[in-house]
Amino acid sequence: MNAQRATLQHDPLAENGELVRQILRAIQSVRYGQVQIIIQDPRVVQIDKTEKLRLV
C-alpha cells in the first residue's frame, strides 16, 4: 500500500517546473514553426525551436 501511495504522490510537473516553463516559453514565442524536445535516457537534454517567416 505504501508503494502505491508513493506512486500517487509523484508529480513530475512539480519536480520539473523550470523545464516546463522553458518549453512553454518556446511554444509561446513561435508564431509559425516548431518546437522539438530531445530526450535521452528519459530526460530532456535539448529544446530546439525553428521559426518560419510567412510573408502572406
Backbone atoms as SQL, in Angstrom:
CREATE TABLE atoms (id INTEGER PRIMARY KEY, chain TEXT, resi INTEGER, resn TEXT, atom TEXT, x REAL, y REAL, z REAL);
INSERT INTO atoms VALUES
  (1, 'A', 1, 'MET', 'N', 0.819, -1.193, 0.000),
  (2, 'A', 1, 'MET', 'CA', 0.000, 0.000, 0.000),
  (3, 'A', 1, 'MET', 'C', 0.863, 1.257, 0.000),
  (4, 'A', 2, 'ASN', 'N', 1.976, 1.253, 0.733),
  (5, 'A', 2, 'ASN', 'CA', 2.852, 2.419, 0.766),
  (6, 'A', 2, 'ASN', 'C', 3.453, 2.717, -0.597),
  (7, 'A', 3, 'ALA', 'N', 3.807, 1.678, -1.366),
  (8, 'A', 3, 'ALA', 'CA', 4.364, 1.883, -2.710),
  (9, 'A', 3, 'ALA', 'C', 3.320, 2.534, -3.605),
  (10, 'A', 4, 'GLN', 'N', 2.071, 2.111, -3.467),
  (11, 'A', 4, 'GLN', 'CA', 1.008, 2.709, -4.269),
  (12, 'A', 4, 'GLN', 'C', 0.815, 4.177, -3.884),
  (13, 'A', 5, 'ARG', 'N', 0.855, 4.501, -2.627),
  (14, 'A', 5, 'ARG', 'CA', 0.698, 5.873, -2.165),
  (15, 'A', 5, 'ARG', 'C', 1.852, 6.738, -2.681),
  (16, 'A', 6, 'ALA', 'N', 3.083, 6.213, -2.672),
  (17, 'A', 6, 'ALA', 'CA', 4.245, 6.958, -3.166),
  (18, 'A', 6, 'ALA', 'C', 4.090, 7.248, -4.656),
  (19, 'A', 7, 'THR', 'N', 3.554, 6.287, -5.408),
  (20, 'A', 7, 'THR', 'CA', 3.346, 6.491, -6.839),
  (21, 'A', 7, 'THR', 'C', 2.339, 7.597, -7.086),
  (22, 'A', 8, 'LEU', 'N', 1.291, 7.660, -6.291),
  (23, 'A', 8, 'LEU', 'CA', 0.270, 8.681, -6.466),
  (24, 'A', 8, 'LEU', 'C', 0.800, 10.064, -6.108),
  (25, 'A', 9, 'GLN', 'N', 1.757, 10.147, -5.221),
  (26, 'A', 9, 'GLN', 'CA', 2.298, 11.435, -4.799),
  (27, 'A', 9, 'GLN', 'C', 3.361, 11.964, -5.758),
  (28, 'A', 10, 'HIS', 'N', 3.913, 11.116, -6.616),
  (29, 'A', 10, 'HIS', 'CA', 4.953, 11.524, -7.566),
  (30, 'A', 10, 'HIS', 'C', 4.337, 12.425, -8.632),
  (31, 'A', 11, 'ASP', 'N', 4.795, 13.668, -8.706),
  (32, 'A', 11, 'ASP', 'CA', 4.271, 14.628, -9.679),
  (33, 'A', 11, 'ASP', 'C', 5.430, 15.182, -10.502),
  (34, 'A', 12, 'PRO', 'N', 5.668, 14.626, -11.701),
  (35, 'A', 12, 'PRO', 'CA', 6.813, 15.085, -12.499),
  (36, 'A', 12, 'PRO', 'C', 6.710, 16.547, -12.911),
  (37, 'A', 13, 'LEU', 'N', 5.505, 17.093, -13.066),
  (38, 'A', 13, 'LEU', 'CA', 5.365, 18.502, -13.432),
  (39, 'A', 13, 'LEU', 'C', 5.859, 19.397, -12.309),
  (40, 'A', 14, 'ALA', 'N', 5.558, 19.043, -11.086),
  (41, 'A', 14, 'ALA', 'CA', 6.015, 19.838, -9.945),
  (42, 'A', 14, 'ALA', 'C', 7.530, 19.747, -9.799),
  (43, 'A', 15, 'GLU', 'N', 8.095, 18.583, -10.061),
  (44, 'A', 15, 'GLU', 'CA', 9.531, 18.384, -9.919),
  (45, 'A', 15, 'GLU', 'C', 10.320, 19.073, -11.031),
  (46, 'A', 16, 'ASN', 'N', 9.707, 19.284, -12.200),
  (47, 'A', 16, 'ASN', 'CA', 10.398, 19.853, -13.360),
  (48, 'A', 16, 'ASN', 'C', 9.773, 21.170, -13.779),
  (49, 'A', 17, 'GLY', 'N', 9.387, 21.976, -12.826),
  (50, 'A', 17, 'GLY', 'CA', 8.687, 23.224, -13.110),
  (51, 'A', 17, 'GLY', 'C', 9.454, 24.152, -14.046),
  (52, 'A', 18, 'GLU', 'N', 10.752, 24.317, -13.831),
  (53, 'A', 18, 'GLU', 'CA', 11.531, 25.219, -14.681),
  (54, 'A', 18, 'GLU', 'C', 11.618, 24.685, -16.103),
  (55, 'A', 19, 'LEU', 'N', 11.785, 23.396, -16.249),
  (56, 'A', 19, 'LEU', 'CA', 11.824, 22.783, -17.584),
  (57, 'A', 19, 'LEU', 'C', 10.502, 22.996, -18.308),
  (58, 'A', 20, 'VAL', 'N', 9.403, 22.801, -17.627),
  (59, 'A', 20, 'VAL', 'CA', 8.077, 23.014, -18.215),
  (60, 'A', 20, 'VAL', 'C', 7.907, 24.472, -18.620),
  (61, 'A', 21, 'ARG', 'N', 8.363, 25.396, -17.783),
  (62, 'A', 21, 'ARG', 'CA', 8.279, 26.831, -18.125),
  (63, 'A', 21, 'ARG', 'C', 9.101, 27.151, -19.368),
  (64, 'A', 22, 'GLN', 'N', 10.286, 26.565, -19.503),
  (65, 'A', 22, 'GLN', 'CA', 11.120, 26.803, -20.683),
  (66, 'A', 22, 'GLN', 'C', 10.449, 26.276, -21.949),
  (67, 'A', 23, 'ILE', 'N', 9.839, 25.104, -21.860),
  (68, 'A', 23, 'ILE', 'CA', 9.140, 24.531, -23.016),
  (69, 'A', 23, 'ILE', 'C', 7.952, 25.414, -23.391),
  (70, 'A', 24, 'LEU', 'N', 7.183, 25.848, -22.407),
  (71, 'A', 24, 'LEU', 'CA', 6.033, 26.713, -22.688),
  (72, 'A', 24, 'LEU', 'C', 6.461, 28.047, -23.284),
  (73, 'A', 25, 'ARG', 'N', 7.569, 28.619, -22.790),
  (74, 'A', 25, 'ARG', 'CA', 8.090, 29.867, -23.365),
  (75, 'A', 25, 'ARG', 'C', 8.470, 29.675, -24.823),
  (76, 'A', 26, 'ALA', 'N', 9.110, 28.562, -25.142),
  (77, 'A', 26, 'ALA', 'CA', 9.493, 28.283, -26.529),
  (78, 'A', 26, 'ALA', 'C', 8.256, 28.157, -27.405),
  (79, 'A', 27, 'ILE', 'N', 7.234, 27.468, -26.926),
  (80, 'A', 27, 'ILE', 'CA', 5.998, 27.297, -27.696),
  (81, 'A', 27, 'ILE', 'C', 5.306, 28.639, -27.900),
  (82, 'A', 28, 'GLN', 'N', 5.233, 29.446, -26.859),
  (83, 'A', 28, 'GLN', 'CA', 4.534, 30.729, -26.953),
  (84, 'A', 28, 'GLN', 'C', 5.260, 31.739, -27.831),
  (85, 'A', 29, 'SER', 'N', 6.557, 31.569, -28.014),
  (86, 'A', 29, 'SER', 'CA', 7.322, 32.552, -28.784),
  (87, 'A', 29, 'SER', 'C', 7.332, 32.258, -30.286),
  (88, 'A', 30, 'VAL', 'N', 6.764, 31.133, -30.715),
  (89, 'A', 30, 'VAL', 'CA', 6.761, 30.771, -32.131),
  (90, 'A', 30, 'VAL', 'C', 5.381, 31.012, -32.715),
  (91, 'A', 31, 'ARG', 'N', 5.334, 31.812, -33.776),
  (92, 'A', 31, 'ARG', 'CA', 4.052, 32.018, -34.446),
  (93, 'A', 31, 'ARG', 'C', 3.830, 30.937, -35.512),
  (94, 'A', 32, 'TYR', 'N', 4.840, 30.711, -36.340),
  (95, 'A', 32, 'TYR', 'CA', 4.831, 29.628, -37.334),
  (96, 'A', 32, 'TYR', 'C', 6.144, 28.881, -37.191),
  (97, 'A', 33, 'GLY', 'N', 6.086, 27.609, -36.945),
  (98, 'A', 33, 'GLY', 'CA', 7.310, 26.835, -36.812),
  (99, 'A', 33, 'GLY', 'C', 7.096, 25.619, -35.940),
  (100, 'A', 34, 'GLN', 'N', 8.167, 25.225, -35.271),
  (101, 'A', 34, 'GLN', 'CA', 8.065, 24.027, -34.447),
  (102, 'A', 34, 'GLN', 'C', 8.992, 24.113, -33.244),
  (103, 'A', 35, 'VAL', 'N', 8.616, 23.389, -32.203),
  (104, 'A', 35, 'VAL', 'CA', 9.456, 23.224, -31.020),
  (105, 'A', 35, 'VAL', 'C', 9.685, 21.725, -30.896),
  (106, 'A', 36, 'GLN', 'N', 10.952, 21.355, -30.852),
  (107, 'A', 36, 'GLN', 'CA', 11.305, 19.938, -30.775),
  (108, 'A', 36, 'GLN', 'C', 12.013, 19.694, -29.454),
  (109, 'A', 37, 'ILE', 'N', 11.580, 18.672, -28.740),
  (110, 'A', 37, 'ILE', 'CA', 12.166, 18.333, -27.443),
  (111, 'A', 37, 'ILE', 'C', 12.963, 17.044, -27.625),
  (112, 'A', 38, 'ILE', 'N', 14.256, 17.104, -27.346),
  (113, 'A', 38, 'ILE', 'CA', 15.137, 15.954, -27.491),
  (114, 'A', 38, 'ILE', 'C', 15.267, 15.278, -26.125),
  (115, 'A', 39, 'ILE', 'N', 15.004, 13.975, -26.110),
  (116, 'A', 39, 'ILE', 'CA', 15.005, 13.199, -24.870),
  (117, 'A', 39, 'ILE', 'C', 16.052, 12.097, -24.965),
  (118, 'A', 40, 'GLN', 'N', 16.798, 11.912, -23.878),
  (119, 'A', 40, 'GLN', 'CA', 17.786, 10.841, -23.804),
  (120, 'A', 40, 'GLN', 'C', 17.731, 10.258, -22.401),
  (121, 'A', 41, 'ASP', 'N', 17.598, 8.960, -22.312),
  (122, 'A', 41, 'ASP', 'CA', 17.503, 8.276, -21.011),
  (123, 'A', 41, 'ASP', 'C', 16.459, 8.950, -20.140),
  (124, 'A', 42, 'PRO', 'N', 15.236, 8.890, -20.501),
  (125, 'A', 42, 'PRO', 'CA', 14.035, 9.663, -20.174),
  (126, 'A', 42, 'PRO', 'C', 14.238, 11.024, -19.514),
  (127, 'A', 43, 'ARG', 'N', 15.204, 11.791, -20.031),
  (128, 'A', 43, 'ARG', 'CA', 15.425, 13.164, -19.551),
  (129, 'A', 43, 'ARG', 'C', 15.492, 14.079, -20.757),
  (130, 'A', 44, 'VAL', 'N', 14.941, 15.263, -20.618),
  (131, 'A', 44, 'VAL', 'CA', 15.037, 16.264, -21.674),
  (132, 'A', 44, 'VAL', 'C', 16.461, 16.793, -21.670),
  (133, 'A', 45, 'VAL', 'N', 17.136, 16.688, -22.828),
  (134, 'A', 45, 'VAL', 'CA', 18.514, 17.152, -22.914),
  (135, 'A', 45, 'VAL', 'C', 18.654, 18.369, -23.828),
  (136, 'A', 46, 'GLN', 'N', 17.612, 18.659, -24.626),
  (137, 'A', 46, 'GLN', 'CA', 17.715, 19.779, -25.557),
  (138, 'A', 46, 'GLN', 'C', 16.326, 20.212, -26.000),
  (139, 'A', 47, 'ILE', 'N', 16.168, 21.520, -26.206),
  (140, 'A', 47, 'ILE', 'CA', 14.935, 22.075, -26.766),
  (141, 'A', 47, 'ILE', 'C', 15.331, 22.880, -27.994),
  (142, 'A', 48, 'ASP', 'N', 14.827, 22.481, -29.171),
  (143, 'A', 48, 'ASP', 'CA', 15.108, 23.190, -30.419),
  (144, 'A', 48, 'ASP', 'C', 13.865, 23.950, -30.846),
  (145, 'A', 49, 'LYS', 'N', 14.071, 25.179, -31.309),
  (146, 'A', 49, 'LYS', 'CA', 12.972, 25.993, -31.793),
  (147, 'A', 49, 'LYS', 'C', 13.304, 26.448, -33.209),
  (148, 'A', 50, 'THR', 'N', 12.414, 26.148, -34.154),
  (149, 'A', 50, 'THR', 'CA', 12.578, 26.576, -35.532),
  (150, 'A', 50, 'THR', 'C', 11.402, 27.463, -35.883),
  (151, 'A', 51, 'GLU', 'N', 11.700, 28.664, -36.330),
  (152, 'A', 51, 'GLU', 'CA', 10.628, 29.602, -36.655),
  (153, 'A', 51, 'GLU', 'C', 10.666, 29.918, -38.140),
  (154, 'A', 52, 'LYS', 'N', 9.505, 29.994, -38.751),
  (155, 'A', 52, 'LYS', 'CA', 9.382, 30.318, -40.155),
  (156, 'A', 52, 'LYS', 'C', 8.781, 31.716, -40.293),
  (157, 'A', 53, 'LEU', 'N', 9.196, 32.402, -41.303),
  (158, 'A', 53, 'LEU', 'CA', 8.669, 33.719, -41.571),
  (159, 'A', 53, 'LEU', 'C', 7.693, 33.612, -42.737),
  (160, 'A', 54, 'ARG', 'N', 6.417, 33.852, -42.488),
  (161, 'A', 54, 'ARG', 'CA', 5.382, 33.780, -43.524),
  (162, 'A', 54, 'ARG', 'C', 5.128, 35.176, -44.046),
  (163, 'A', 55, 'LEU', 'N', 5.168, 35.317, -45.352),
  (164, 'A', 55, 'LEU', 'CA', 5.021, 36.609, -45.995),
  (165, 'A', 55, 'LEU', 'C', 3.660, 36.730, -46.698),
  (166, 'A', 56, 'VAL', 'N', 2.604, 36.332, -46.052),
  (167, 'A', 56, 'VAL', 'CA', 1.263, 36.421, -46.630),
  (168, 'A', 56, 'VAL', 'C', 0.450, 37.503, -45.993);
